[in-house]
Amino acid sequence: MVHTSPKPGLYEQIMAETPGGEALVTCLQCGTCGGSCPSGADMDSTPRRLFAMLMADMDDAVLESNTPWYCVSCYYCTVRCPQAIPITDLMYTLKQSAIAAGKFHKDAHANFSDSFIGYVEQFGRSFEFGLATRFQLTHHPLRTVRKSGLGFDMVRRGRLHTAPDRIRNMPQLTAILNEAKRIAAQPVPAGGVT
Amino acid sequence: MTENGTYVYYPGCSLQSTGRAYDTSTKRVAQHLNLTLNEIEDWNCCGATEYFSVNALPAYSLVARNLALAAETGGAPEVVAPCSACYLNLRKTNDYMHKFKKLGAQVNQALAAGGLHYEGGSLRVRHLLDIIVQDVGYDAIGAQVTRPLQGLRVAPYYGCLIVRPDTGYNTEYPTHLDALMTTLGATVVDFPMKTHCCGGHMTQISEEVAYELIRRILKNAADYGADAIVTLCPMCQLNLDAYQGQVNRTFNTDFNIPVMFFTQLMGLAFGLSTDELGFGSEMVPAMPALSRIGRELPEERERPKRRDKQALPMPTPRGSGRSES
């Protein structure tokens, strides 16, 4: 498949923003990725189909797809791809693009990632108790009741802390992350991130 | 191997909470094997799979702070992570900063804002299991076995990230955990699902997806008659152990397979007590499996009975068989 888009679209952008992403031009459309994917059945498009859509400039449909959000990050597709395309990394980049474009799939996945990051940016450590409680209460209030027994058992066994752990040098971490965000907000340099 | 068996230790968030037994048993077993694990001072979260989903450069920078701090820790240049997700993120950031120069430069620009710098590729990031089988070696481990796990049938569960993307082991059918278990005297069962995904964070986001993935793994282990699943990742342990009850309710199954860390089984074979190895915090009790090898959990503290024997009996529900005159 030869890509003939006159101006850089999502396809070019995704490749430029993914380390090693330029390998995507060699995609054979063989479908090994979709066939290997443990959550392929729950995706509206398999990775193979999503890449075909990308190459066909169906940018909006790609950004609205649930495919990257169902990726469990198992790397089966990546190691099985005959063209050594970093498919899992491309899925991460697609999620970032969907968030940036405000078009991410209506499922709550992006919100989960956001909550997780929120705690990390605040404390320097993840905070499972806060994360699970906040996420479940927001998105599945009825399930929360059902799952609270499990949470209680975990707390009783010392496997969930009800207060977050914190790192000491939060100012340092904050300075690093803020600078990284500032750099990331700038346009991608010619030739991509690699 | 580092010259004196000293490594930089990155425990990661899970080992402080949901995977506490892994941290406890890792430290105890390392001590037994004369390995020194120097914990990185003031390490932070690796970002799991979440940070990379939202903003890549801050995600790499978050991980790189740990690498920069690790390089200043005694025991460098080898960093050991027991959690597969931490291992992946540390390894990936280390490799990418080295391989993709622009990315490395941008991450270092961010690190500089915190007065840090890291030379990509200058450390070697390794998983705990790799250290155990490669550096300590099966022979030295076998020599420490005083109470072989004779008669215990284990399903060695690797999960994804210890073998993928390429880590030097077979990406789909590795055997080093199998060999370790055999060294400890356990019987290893065939386990075709050994590198399939446990569902990761899907237990929180999409139960339907996660429970099916967990069910497949539990069924496979049960089909091959495993007494226990042995794992090397706190996320895999959490999903297979804590959600086993939910999976049983969802699919009307009756799986009852304890999920242990390989370090716990090493400790048992070395003759260490269940107490020292963090047993007792699992949701599916390890006791029935441990009793097969003649091991017992510390007795649970007797709870005061709510009712004394002198109290009147509870009323019997109607139609329960008692004849009423």
Interface residues (C-beta under 8 A of the other chain):
Chain A: E17 P19 G20 P38 S39 D42 Y70 V72 S73 C74 Y75 Y76 T78 V79 P86 T88 Y92 T93 K95 Q96 I99 D107 A108 H109 A110 F112 S113 D114 F116 I117 V120 G124 R125 S126 E128 L131 A132 F135 Q136 R143 K147 L150 D153 M154 R157 G158 R159 L160 H161 D165 I167 R168 N169 Q172 L173 A175 I176 L177 N178 E179 A180 K181 I183 A184 P189 G191 G192 V193 T194
Chain B: C13 S14 Q16 S17 T18 G19 R20 D42 W43 N44 C45 G47 A48 T49 E50 Y51 F52 S53 V54 N55 A56 L57 P58 Y60 S61 L62 R65 Y96 K99 F100 K101 K102 L103 Q106 V107 Q109 A110 L111 A112 A113 G114 G115 L116 C160 L161 R164 P165 D166 T171 E172 H196 C197 G199 G200 H201 M202 Q204 I205 S206 E207 E208 V209 L213 A242 Y243 G245 Q246 G280 S281 E282 M283
